[in-house]
Amino acid sequence: MKNDPVFEIIKQEETRQSEGLELIPSENYVSAEVLKAMGSVLTNKYSEGYPGKRYYGGNENIDQIETLAIERAKELFHADHANVQPHSGANANEAVYFAWCQPGDTILAMALPAGGHLTHGSPVTRSAKIYNFVGYGVTEDGDIDYDELERLAREHQPKLILVGYSAFMKIPDFDRVAKIAAEVSKAAGYEILLMADMAHVAGLIAGGVHPNPLEHGFQVMTSTTHKTLRGPRGGLIVSMGTVGNPLKKCERKLENIPTLIDRAVFPGTQGGPLEHVIAAKAVAFGEDLQPEFQDYARQIVENAQALAAELKRLGFALQGGGTENHLILVNVKDSFGIDGKFFEYALDKVGLTLNANALPNDKGAAFRPSGVRLGTPAMTTRGLGVPEMMKVADWMKRVLDICVAAGDEDGLGSHEAELGAIRSEVRNLALSFPIPGIPANN
Ligand SMILES: *Cc1c(COP(=O)(O)O)cnc(C)c1O
């Protein structure tokens, strides 16, 4: 249809992205090449099955593309096997549970309030109705409570132990968890699957600034492809073990994990793969394998640590005292007496986008958590460095002072001039760092 308003709205979104700064740690900007692959005719094709083993004809090109994506993912994470078909991070997790667990089996994972993810057993999810999730927490200083993890593992003898999170700022001790699993496995008399959900930090692993769980005794790693990996929205599962025929049944043993996963993704939990998205994953993985991506990963962490230090200096209380990755969790309630939702709302007005987030043992209401979560992957993609992080921290403090003076959302009305001034400073800086996928003068 000519002049479909959809395209006008997309233009408006391009403007919003260009004029603001993205502090949401789970977002990023893809390259023009990734966008091009995603918008290709591959979306026209049905290709249920796997390369060389499809249920439809005409897949000779699709097979080459999916094979490239698989080979690049294996190289990135030093894995025996990769499944690039999960439509999202949530689907990837669902497939791994389905591959290894029976209904009623116990899964030990980080509790949501401690920094875990909804898909790790939140009662509102489908998996929580199928499996028995037990949650471990974090200590005062923001690290995994390994003693609690060990105690719960001995007590519940889970079939699967999961290390993964969306709001956790330390580098996990994968070896320690692997050791606990080995001991409990011996006592229980069955194998325990070690799964890492690295949806947030996969790009840091690929970039060599974070340990790879597959090199520390874990058999499976799930991820999203759109966060630090800087690819299209989607999921990924990489694993260690023997790769068998995905169309044939196999025993539930750790060595068969790659085949069990293939079967669990299709036909277990999904239908036809999104091959246009898989092509975009292949392009992104190709970019992630370049030496420049290592510089990018290093800069993400450097920016996050600089931003954290400056926020701290300005009086913000940080969960865990700082960060070892790209994530920062700020306790605005403790620091300044205002809640995360209010701060999020006010920052939106100046073009700084982030999300309100609960803190471990948060006393605030579910919709009024005490903190905000932010991170540096998107800003780093645009080329912002440490000097710009100082500006971001300064803007955040100025907005915070306005919030304190205003008292609540309605009170912001009498501070529009001050907010507007910050808004134009943010816009000016943002516009001098173009977004890779959006051509200038567009
Ligand atoms: C983002 C995230 C997911 C979910 O990814 P979706 O693609 O949104 O389904 C799963 N696990 C963790 C740890 C995440 O951070």
The ligand as a Gaussian input file, in Angstrom:
#p B3LYP/6-31G(d) Opt

LIG

0 1
 C       16.608000     -10.803000      28.104000
 C       16.721000     -12.080000      28.812000
 C       15.967000     -13.211000      28.428000
 C       14.800000     -13.149000      27.485000
 O       15.039000     -12.803000      26.221000
 P       13.798000     -12.480000      25.242000
 O       14.444000     -12.495000      23.899000
 O       13.235000     -11.187000      25.665000
 O       12.819000     -13.596000      25.389000
 C       16.226000     -14.407000      29.067000
 N       17.149000     -14.495000      30.038000
 C       17.859000     -13.443000      30.451000
 C       18.869000     -13.613000      31.527000
 C       17.657000     -12.193000      29.863000
 O       18.342000     -11.141000      30.311000

